[in-house]
Amino acid sequence: MKKIFSLFLIIITSNSFAQVSFEEGYFIKNSGEKVSCLIKNILWHDNPNIFEYKLHDNDELRIASIENTKEFGLGEKLKYVRFIVNIDRSTNDLQKMKYNRNPEFHEETLFLQALVEGKASLYAYKDFNLKRYFFATDSMRVSQLVYKRFIGTKDKRSIDKDRLKKNERFKQQLWNAMPCEDVEIKDVNSLNYNKTELVKFFKKYNESTGVNYTYFGAQETRHLLSWTVKAGITNSGINIHNERNDSYNMNFDKSITGSFGLEAEMILPFNKNKWSFFVAPTYKSYNSETDLTYVQTITITKVMKVKADYKSVEIPIGFRYSLISKDKSRFFINTAFVYDFPMNSSILGEREDLVDFEIIKSRHISFGLGYRYKDKYVIDLSYGLKKSFTSVANLITEFESMSLSLGYKIF
């Protein structure tokens, strides 16, 4: 089983690294020339200074930078525009925060991500933990929307929440620069400095003015949380080694049994949604028998039956990585830390004074791979090897399993 599992893993992993995700896009040179190309879309966590592209499928990989590029994008899905702006990089770290409420601007050349473009436009900049938003109107150049946290008093005896103040000048900026009958002062005052609320505000403003606008947020996103019911089969076996007496070693035959469970998967919102976190409580069982030869007297040996009855709920908690994604279908690999909770499980011999082991809760690591079709149906294969599932000190126990399951996403 291990060899088969390793072979599948090597094949799928090799195919995934051979495939590089490039999407149709464009960039504009300093000269104003617009170049159609294929851009490697990695859904940048931070605003980039460079990007990779090809002029066609068989072209060599090329790199463009902020120094020679005015703008680049992927249709109406994603767009970065170069601006020379004044940006305030004041920290939100309380230990490093200053008493000055005013922004400390520095001029920089940055690629800003376009979120909304129209009569009023909204742009975003992110650099690790730093998030800043910029705006422009048809009569005003791009400038930062000011939001700054600062310390309001030098009295360190004050509670932190009382010392911490906010400069929310961005509300006044929006009210002054974007007058509109459909926007009231209460709408501005209730705004928080985040992407969701600012995008909603700029969309509302542009719609109310009757001017066409573009929203660059239409990249395909999947539901962050999904639930999948699963059922399958498990091929498993138990090996027990007695450190004190090798004659009491036991090897139980492989047994194929059914399993069923429910998986919750949380998509992590970065790197093109390739990473996810999952929890999958699953009921499994195992039943098998083996013969054990034991010494009754100095001259007499006998054989008895030993039965393994193992029922448990496994709870894998782990991470999953999508290797190849296309048309809502994807190959994936995953690894999980598995908690195992047995239910009235034991290894019991015909002579209970010789063999009577209770199977106790344990944990182990599992590895898996699979394929999800049309974001609805899933098939996956997983391998696990759990050890030390009894409390008997002189026993080395192993429970090896290979599971194949089918699943259906319910929501």
Secondary structure, 3 states (H helix, E strand, C coil): CHHHHHHHHHHHHHHHHHCCCEEEEEEEECCCCEEEEEEECCCCCCCCCEEEEECCCCCCCEEEECCCEEEEEECCCEEEEEEEEEEECCCCCCCCCCCCCCCCEEEEEEEEEEEEECCEEEEEEEECCEEEEEEEECCEEEEEECCEEEECCCCCCCCHHHHEEEECHHHHHHHHHCCCCCCCHHHHHCCCCCHHHHHHHHHHHHHHHCCCCEECCCCCCCCCEEEEEEEEEEEEEEEEEECCCHHHCEECCCEEEEEEEEEEEEECCCHHHCEEEEECCEEEEEEEEEEEEEECCCCCEEEEEEEEEEEEEEEEEEEEEEEEEECCEEEEEEEEEEEEEECCCEEEECCCCCCEEEECCEEEEEEEEEEEECCCEEEEEEEEEEECCECCCCEEEEEEEEEEEEEEECC
